[in-house]
Amino acid sequence: MRAVIQRVSEGSVTVDNRKVAQIGKGLVILLGIAPGDTQANAEALADKLVHLRIFEDSEEKMNLSLLDVKGQAIVVSQFTLYADTRKGRRPSFTDAAKPDIAEPLVEAFAGILEARGVPTQTGVFGAMMEVALVNDGPVTIVMEF
């Protein structure tokens, strides 16, 4: 499981000219699933994320977590995080899980965040999405579980 986490002051996802997700302060999480990923990976990543101290305190130090700031999250499935660009000019995506494996894990991950106290929205699995965000900091972190 691979994630690109972006700390945002706002974020949204639009599909077919319809806004399907919108948040204020929080995280936009681009989530890639590999064939061997499991529910345990989703739980470990979610637990790490909700407690990761990447929000600034009153002294402008990264000491606060998503839970501390009462932030929100958008989870966007992104198989392209598993692109292999070593050969040729067209990326290969054979390292990404097939939709029947990936979709339930993306939904499970979003559900785990919600269960941990983070209001969470998602994009639309498999859809062409327009993801908009204002990266706060900027703070962007890549995580793998």
Phi, psi and omega in degrees: 000130183232136181224141169251117184253127179238123176284127186231154169269339173196155179202157178204161175230131179239135177229126180051047179063019178237125180288118182257345178207143178203131179225165169263229182301131179162219183230137165258122186244114173270122190238122176251141182244133176261160183304327183270002182291151184225176174303324180297321176298316181298317180293317180297315180295315180298316179298318178297315184297314185293338181254357181295124185273087183235008176253146185281142173269191183294343178260013179063030174253144179285088182235357186246147180264173175302320177293318181300321183268003182054045181279169179246172179218148167240129177252124181239118177294131182215092180296338182293349174294344177256025178294135174252114184249017184290329183243142174064198183246353177251126180296147172259141180243025182292343178276354178271146178291150174293155183306324182293338175268316187290314187301313179298326180287324176297314179296320178297316179301313179299320179295324179293317177302314180299316180294334179276001175103012180253115175302121190231136175238166180227162168283198179248116184304130176080355181273158169282118186242146170255114181256122179242141179202157170248105182289120184269110177135291356286144174234116177225128184229138175257130179233149178221132179228000000 
